[in-house]
Amino acid sequence: MPKIGPGEVLVRVHAVGVNPPDWYLREGMKVMPADMRPVLEFPVVPGTDMSGVVQAVAPDVTRFAVGDEVFGMLRFPGFDGRTYAEYVAAPASDLAPKPTAVDHVRAAGAPMAVLTAWQYLIDLGHDVPSPFTGRVHQPVPITPGMTVLVNGAAGGVGHFAVQLAKWKGARVVAVASGRHERFLRELGADEFIDYATTRPADVVRGVDLVIDAVGGPHAARLLAVLKRGGTMLPVFFAEFDPAETARLGISVSNIQVRSNGPQLAEIGRLFEEGRLQVGLDSVYPLSEAASAHERAARGHIQGKIVLTVVP
């Protein structure tokens, strides 16, 4: 049983969200450059996202009480969230009241993915430079009439980016594999592109903002859809030629998502109002976390993968 310190609460975990950093950790952080890999102390319990019920609170915590249902992303960036567990000591500042409109499974699936989309698109919420660029990201205000293209739109970050852009009044173009079209149109996508049959640059031009939840070596191909003065937001590692982006008049910016309980509380109100939904790809018991990671490795995820701790 973990012990809580100042500013913390003890949470009985009901469900855990599975995120890319979980398998990056399991694989030895090979996805990161060697000089950026954190020093880890073993054994390590993976996980950052969870939803559960408060069991105890530190004397200095006033925002939560025993019995409160909460959700959050714990101690990120970092690998000390330790949410693949029955109980977790959680910083109260990383938590928000669980929306009553969603159950623990869906609530656990939301934090990292929805905070990533929120901090890219709506409100960064801090002034910490991105470790990838050395610059502080400035979200582009999304206004009615703008066109936002989301690449990898069916995944965790992508499906929240679609919904947040639509909430702000944008025309949303979703790029994913064909089997996700119905899912994404139900979330509000105005146009759908099956990347397996159509190159986005062949059918879309003049886009104001691209949020690329895929990244990788071919990310630069999406620059052609942007108008001059447009913005590219790569979620994962992607390289762009500064000379090319300057020639096209395109800004490229990224973030490292950070834990933020107050932002989750604001997002929680959108869940309550029915403006946001959590897509569920698959659900596994905690004892089958390995199977959940195997599912993640197969790709083509629709929404989130979640582990249940309390049936």
Secondary structure, 3 states (H helix, E strand, C coil): CCCCCCCEEEEEEEEEEECHHHHHHHCCCCCCCHHHCCCCCCCCCCCCEEEEEEEEECCCCCCCCCCCEEEEECCCCCCCCCCCCCEEEEEHHHEEECCCCCCHHHHHHCHHHHHHHHHHHCCCCCCCCCCCCCCCCCCCCCCCCCEEEEECCCCHHHHHHHHHHHHCCCEEEEEECHHHHHHHHHCCCCEEEECCCCCHHHHCCCEEEEEECCCCCCHHHHHHHEEEEEEEEECCCCCCCHHHHHHHCCEECCCCCCCCHHHHHHHHHHHHCCCCCCCEEEEEEHHHHHHHHHHHHHCCCCCEEEEECCC
